[in-house]
Amino acid sequence: MTFVGTKTLIFVRSLDGKVLRKIIIFALLAVCLYLFVFDTRGLKGFVLNCFHVEQNRYNVSPNVYLVDLYATSKTTTFRCIKTKPLVRNISTTICLYNSKRDRYVSGAFSELTSIWEEKQVTRTLQYLIRHPTIHFIDIGANIGTYTMYVAALGRFVLAIDCFAPNLVRLRRAVQLMNVHKQVVLVQNAIYSRSGEYLRLSLDTTNVGGQGIRPSHKYRGTTNTSIVNPYIVKTITFDELLPIIEARSIRSVVMKIDIEGSEGFVLETGSRIFDSLHIPLIQMEWKIVQENTNQTKRIIEFLKQRQYDPMESECKMLDSEDVRSWPDEIYWLKRNTSRFY
């Protein structure tokens, strides 16, 4: 042992100083590379630290999952296109599913010529252009049609969606358009209770038709949504108030389209509604109207806050005959400007 050690010492002493430094640097790089590639626990810790930095920035509940807009996606085989220019020649980028998987939303897009819900998006942009201090909350963002157009206008968007494949596409669009500063993405389902795991329904041809149901509670105790996008974690709407306050937002237009769960937004969002000026709410009504108790709660909540239900052309709807209401409605706060 002494002989070997002595020879090693003589060898090291005989090395040129520059060569020795190169060997040491190479050894350190090899160790770092090993930790980066093979030490998965270290990698997970790094990701969690980044997540907590973003959480701490907004001081939100630990149940709120904020998407890292600067992270790269492992799978980017989807197609991203430039969209049709709308009012004031505003265009953006949207990242799509195959139209067989998502026949309605992705299937509505054709590069530079057609988009999903063009009339509604145009109406939203026109309203925001007339009101330069109003921003946008997109609940049920899907692949981000409204989010990306509003961000292209230069307004802040708080976008919420619970389905990870949607948010992977939306994040990529944000990166391609370089609108990181205008957008916050939240990967949660809004529900009556925070911190639960619910199962998302599967629709093989309509991603936007997938929704949560209270009967679909998942009994697991860990965040399996990391590997299964159909297991989603719940939050309440009010848990997002710190984000709005941190961005100094005072007034927003809101779109709510979450496949029958619209009532949970109001049920758990009193503080947000009491803190913000929300002159206009666009709401999907097709599935909501099937639940009489939920429709009553929604109408009562919004009537108490001086909202009137309208159809797209600003015609007042009859609150005594909700079954006659169209699939999509608008709630307009009294004494605010019309939305077309």
C-alpha positions as CSV (number, residue, x, y, z in Angstrom):
1,M,0.0,0.0,0.0
2,T,2.8,2.4,0.9
3,F,4.6,1.6,-2.4
4,V,1.5,2.3,-4.5
5,G,0.8,5.5,-2.6
6,T,4.3,6.7,-3.0
7,K,4.3,6.1,-6.7
8,T,0.9,7.9,-7.0
9,L,2.3,10.9,-5.1
10,I,5.4,11.0,-7.2
11,F,3.2,10.9,-10.4
12,V,1.0,13.7,-9.2
13,R,4.0,15.9,-8.3
14,S,5.5,15.3,-11.7
15,L,2.4,16.6,-13.4
16,D,2.4,20.1,-14.9
17,G,0.1,22.5,-12.9
18,K,-2.1,23.2,-15.9
19,V,-2.6,19.5,-16.6
20,L,-3.5,18.9,-13.0
21,R,-6.1,21.6,-13.0
22,K,-7.6,20.2,-16.2
23,I,-7.9,16.8,-14.6
24,I,-9.6,18.2,-11.5
25,I,-12.0,20.3,-13.6
26,F,-12.8,17.2,-15.7
27,A,-13.5,15.1,-12.6
28,L,-15.8,17.8,-11.2
29,L,-17.7,18.0,-14.4
30,A,-18.1,14.2,-14.5
31,V,-19.5,14.2,-11.0
32,C,-22.0,17.0,-11.9
33,L,-23.0,15.2,-15.1
34,Y,-23.7,12.0,-13.1
35,L,-25.8,13.9,-10.6
36,F,-27.8,15.6,-13.3
37,V,-28.5,12.5,-15.4
38,F,-28.8,9.8,-12.8
39,D,-29.7,11.4,-9.5
40,T,-33.5,11.7,-10.1
41,R,-34.1,12.7,-6.5
42,G,-31.9,15.8,-7.0
43,L,-33.7,16.7,-10.1
44,K,-37.1,16.4,-8.5
45,G,-35.9,18.6,-5.7
46,F,-34.8,21.2,-8.2
47,V,-38.2,21.3,-10.0
48,L,-40.0,21.6,-6.7
49,N,-37.8,24.5,-5.6
50,C,-38.6,26.3,-8.8
51,F,-42.3,25.7,-8.2
52,H,-42.0,27.0,-4.6
53,V,-40.2,30.1,-5.7
54,E,-43.2,30.9,-8.0
55,Q,-45.6,30.1,-5.2
56,N,-43.8,32.3,-2.7
57,R,-43.8,35.1,-5.2
58,Y,-47.6,35.2,-5.1
59,N,-48.0,33.8,-1.6
60,V,-50.7,31.3,-2.8
61,S,-52.0,28.2,-1.2
62,P,-49.8,25.1,-1.6
63,N,-52.7,23.5,-3.5
64,V,-52.4,26.0,-6.3
65,Y,-50.1,24.6,-9.1
66,L,-48.5,27.4,-11.1
67,V,-47.1,26.3,-14.4
68,D,-43.5,27.2,-15.1
69,L,-43.7,29.2,-18.3
70,Y,-40.0,28.9,-18.9
71,A,-39.8,25.1,-18.7
72,T,-39.4,23.0,-21.8
73,S,-41.8,20.2,-22.7
74,K,-40.6,16.7,-23.1
75,T,-43.2,16.1,-25.9
76,T,-43.6,18.8,-28.5
77,T,-44.9,16.7,-31.4
78,F,-48.0,18.9,-31.7
79,R,-48.4,21.6,-34.4
80,C,-48.4,25.3,-33.6
81,I,-49.8,27.8,-36.1
82,K,-50.2,31.5,-36.7
83,T,-53.8,32.5,-36.2
84,K,-56.2,34.6,-38.2
85,P,-55.8,38.3,-37.6
86,L,-58.8,39.8,-35.9
87,V,-59.7,43.3,-34.8
88,R,-56.8,45.7,-35.1
89,N,-55.0,43.0,-37.0
90,I,-54.3,41.1,-33.7
91,S,-52.9,37.7,-34.4
92,T,-51.2,35.1,-32.2
93,T,-50.0,31.5,-32.1
94,I,-52.0,28.4,-31.0
95,C,-50.7,24.9,-30.5
96,L,-53.2,22.2,-31.5
97,Y,-54.2,18.7,-31.0
98,N,-54.8,16.4,-34.0
99,S,-58.3,17.3,-35.1
100,K,-59.4,13.6,-34.7
101,R,-58.6,14.0,-31.0
102,D,-60.1,17.4,-30.6
103,R,-62.6,17.9,-33.4
104,Y,-64.2,21.1,-32.1
105,V,-61.6,23.5,-30.8
106,S,-58.4,22.3,-32.7
107,G,-60.6,21.3,-35.6
108,A,-61.9,24.9,-36.0
109,F,-58.4,26.3,-36.6
110,S,-56.9,26.8,-40.0
111,E,-53.7,28.8,-40.3
112,L,-54.4,32.5,-40.9
113,T,-58.0,31.8,-42.0
114,S,-60.3,30.5,-39.1
115,I,-60.3,30.1,-35.3
116,W,-62.5,28.7,-32.6
117,E,-65.3,31.0,-31.5
118,E,-64.2,33.9,-33.7
119,K,-67.3,36.1,-33.0
120,Q,-66.9,35.7,-29.2
121,V,-63.1,36.3,-29.2
122,T,-63.6,39.4,-31.4
123,R,-66.3,40.7,-29.1
124,T,-63.9,40.2,-26.1
125,L,-61.1,42.0,-27.9
126,Q,-63.4,44.9,-28.9
127,Y,-64.6,45.3,-25.3
128,L,-61.0,45.3,-23.9
129,I,-59.9,47.8,-26.5
130,R,-62.6,50.2,-25.4
131,H,-61.6,49.7,-21.8
132,P,-57.7,49.8,-21.6
133,T,-57.5,49.2,-17.8
134,I,-59.5,45.9,-17.9
135,H,-57.7,42.5,-17.9
136,F,-58.9,38.9,-18.4
137,I,-59.5,35.8,-16.4
138,D,-59.9,32.7,-18.5
139,I,-61.5,29.8,-16.5
140,G,-61.4,26.7,-18.7
141,A,-58.6,28.0,-20.9
142,N,-58.3,24.8,-23.0
143,I,-55.5,25.4,-25.5
144,G,-55.7,29.1,-25.0
145,T,-57.7,30.7,-27.8
146,Y,-58.9,33.6,-25.6
147,T,-55.8,33.7,-23.5
148,M,-53.4,34.1,-26.4
149,Y,-55.4,36.7,-28.2
150,V,-55.9,38.8,-25.1
151,A,-52.2,38.5,-24.3
152,A,-51.4,39.6,-27.8
153,L,-53.4,42.7,-27.0
154,G,-51.0,43.4,-24.2
155,R,-53.3,42.7,-21.3
156,F,-52.7,40.4,-18.3
157,V,-54.4,37.0,-18.4
158,L,-54.9,34.6,-15.5
159,A,-55.7,31.3,-17.2
160,I,-57.0,28.2,-15.4
161,D,-57.2,24.7,-16.8
162,C,-56.9,21.4,-15.1
163,F,-55.9,19.2,-18.0
164,A,-52.1,19.1,-18.4
165,P,-51.9,18.4,-22.1
166,N,-53.9,21.6,-22.7
167,L,-51.4,23.6,-20.6
168,V,-48.4,22.0,-22.3
169,R,-49.7,23.4,-25.6
170,L,-50.7,26.7,-24.1
171,R,-47.3,27.1,-22.4
172,R,-45.6,26.5,-25.7
173,A,-47.7,29.1,-27.4
174,V,-46.8,31.6,-24.6
175,Q,-43.1,30.9,-25.3
176,L,-43.4,31.2,-29.0
177,M,-45.2,34.6,-28.7
178,N,-42.9,35.7,-25.8
179,V,-45.8,36.8,-23.6
180,H,-44.5,35.3,-20.4
181,K,-45.0,38.6,-18.5
182,Q,-48.7,38.9,-19.4
183,V,-49.8,35.3,-18.5
184,V,-50.1,33.2,-15.4
185,L,-51.2,29.6,-16.0
186,V,-52.8,27.6,-13.2
187,Q,-53.2,23.8,-13.5
188,N,-56.1,23.0,-11.1
189,A,-59.8,22.3,-11.2
190,I,-62.0,24.8,-9.3
191,Y,-64.2,23.0,-6.9
192,S,-66.2,23.5,-3.7
193,R,-63.3,22.1,-1.6
194,S,-59.5,22.7,-2.0
195,G,-56.9,20.0,-2.0
196,E,-59.0,17.0,-3.3
197,Y,-58.2,14.8,-6.2
198,L,-61.0,14.2,-8.8
199,R,-61.1,12.1,-11.9
200,L,-61.6,13.9,-15.2
201,S,-64.0,12.4,-17.6
202,L,-62.6,11.2,-20.9
203,D,-63.9,12.3,-24.3
204,T,-61.8,10.7,-27.1
205,T,-62.9,13.3,-29.8
206,N,-63.5,16.4,-27.8
207,V,-60.9,17.5,-25.2
208,G,-63.0,20.5,-24.3
209,G,-65.9,18.2,-23.4
210,Q,-64.0,16.7,-20.5
211,G,-65.2,17.7,-17.0
212,I,-65.1,16.8,-13.3
213,R,-68.0,15.4,-11.4
214,P,-68.2,15.2,-7.6
215,S,-68.9,11.5,-7.9
216,H,-65.5,11.0,-9.6
217,K,-63.5,11.6,-6.4
218,Y,-60.1,9.9,-6.6
219,R,-59.2,8.2,-3.4
220,G,-55.4,8.5,-3.7
221,T,-53.5,10.7,-1.4
222,T,-50.6,11.7,-3.6
223,N,-50.4,14.0,-6.6
224,T,-50.8,11.4,-9.3
225,S,-51.6,14.1,-11.8
226,I,-47.9,14.2,-12.5
227,V,-48.2,10.9,-14.4
228,N,-52.0,10.8,-15.0
229,P,-53.5,14.0,-16.5
230,Y,-57.0,12.6,-15.8
231,I,-56.5,12.9,-12.0
232,V,-56.7,16.6,-11.1
233,K,-56.2,18.6,-7.9
234,T,-58.9,21.0,-6.8
235,I,-58.7,24.6,-5.5
236,T,-61.2,27.3,-4.7
237,F,-61.5,30.3,-6.8
238,D,-60.6,32.7,-4.0
239,E,-57.2,31.0,-3.6
240,L,-56.2,32.8,-6.7
241,L,-56.8,36.3,-5.2
242,P,-53.1,36.7,-4.1
243,I,-52.1,36.5,-7.8
244,I,-54.5,39.2,-8.8
245,E,-53.5,41.4,-5.9
246,A,-49.8,40.9,-6.6
247,R,-50.3,42.0,-10.3
248,S,-52.3,45.1,-9.1
249,I,-55.3,44.1,-11.1
250,R,-58.5,46.0,-10.3
251,S,-60.9,45.2,-13.1
252,V,-61.3,42.1,-15.3
253,V,-63.6,40.5,-17.9
254,M,-64.1,36.8,-17.2
255,K,-64.8,33.8,-19.3
256,I,-66.1,30.6,-17.5
257,D,-66.4,27.4,-19.5
258,I,-65.7,24.3,-17.4
259,E,-68.3,21.8,-18.5
260,G,-71.0,22.1,-15.8
261,S,-68.7,23.2,-12.9
262,E,-69.3,26.9,-13.5
263,G,-71.2,27.2,-10.2
264,F,-68.1,26.3,-8.2
265,V,-66.4,29.4,-9.4
266,L,-69.1,31.6,-7.8
267,E,-69.6,29.4,-4.8
268,T,-65.9,29.7,-3.8
269,G,-65.2,33.2,-5.3
270,S,-67.0,35.7,-3.1
271,R,-63.7,37.5,-2.1
272,I,-62.7,37.9,-5.7
273,F,-66.1,39.2,-6.7
274,D,-66.1,41.6,-3.8
275,S,-62.5,42.8,-4.5
276,L,-62.6,43.3,-8.3
277,H,-64.7,45.3,-10.7
278,I,-66.0,42.6,-13.1
279,P,-68.3,44.3,-15.6
280,L,-68.8,41.3,-17.9
281,I,-68.9,37.5,-17.5
282,Q,-69.1,35.1,-20.5
283,M,-70.5,31.8,-19.3
284,E,-71.1,28.4,-20.9
285,W,-74.7,27.5,-20.0
286,K,-75.4,24.3,-21.9
287,I,-74.6,21.8,-19.2
288,V,-75.3,24.1,-16.2
289,Q,-78.9,24.4,-17.1
290,E,-79.3,20.6,-16.5
291,N,-78.8,21.1,-12.8
292,T,-81.7,23.1,-11.4
293,N,-80.1,23.7,-8.0
294,Q,-76.9,25.0,-9.5
295,T,-78.7,27.4,-11.9
296,K,-80.6,28.8,-8.9
297,R,-77.4,29.4,-7.0
298,I,-75.7,31.0,-9.9
299,I,-78.6,33.4,-10.6
300,E,-79.0,34.3,-7.0
301,F,-75.3,35.0,-6.5
302,L,-75.1,37.2,-9.6
303,K,-78.4,39.0,-9.1
304,Q,-77.3,39.9,-5.6
305,R,-74.2,41.5,-7.2
306,Q,-76.3,43.5,-9.8
307,Y,-75.7,41.3,-12.9
308,D,-78.3,40.8,-15.6
309,P,-78.3,37.8,-17.9
310,M,-78.0,38.6,-21.6
311,E,-77.7,36.8,-24.9
312,S,-74.9,37.7,-27.3
313,E,-76.8,40.7,-28.8
314,C,-77.4,42.3,-25.4
315,K,-81.0,41.1,-25.2
316,M,-82.1,40.5,-21.6
317,L,-83.0,36.9,-20.8
318,D,-86.0,35.8,-18.7
319,S,-84.7,34.6,-15.3
320,E,-88.0,32.7,-14.8
321,D,-87.4,30.6,-17.9
322,V,-83.8,29.5,-17.8
323,R,-84.5,26.5,-20.0
324,S,-85.0,28.9,-22.9
325,W,-81.6,30.4,-22.5
326,P,-78.9,29.8,-25.2
327,D,-75.9,27.5,-24.7
328,E,-73.7,30.6,-24.0
329,I,-74.8,33.6,-22.1
330,Y,-73.3,36.9,-20.8
331,W,-73.7,38.4,-17.4
332,L,-73.6,42.2,-17.6
333,K,-73.1,44.3,-14.5
334,R,-75.7,47.1,-14.2
335,N,-74.6,50.6,-15.0
336,T,-71.7,49.4,-17.2
337,S,-71.2,49.9,-20.9
338,R,-72.6,47.4,-23.4
339,F,-70.3,44.7,-24.7
340,Y,-70.7,45.0,-28.5
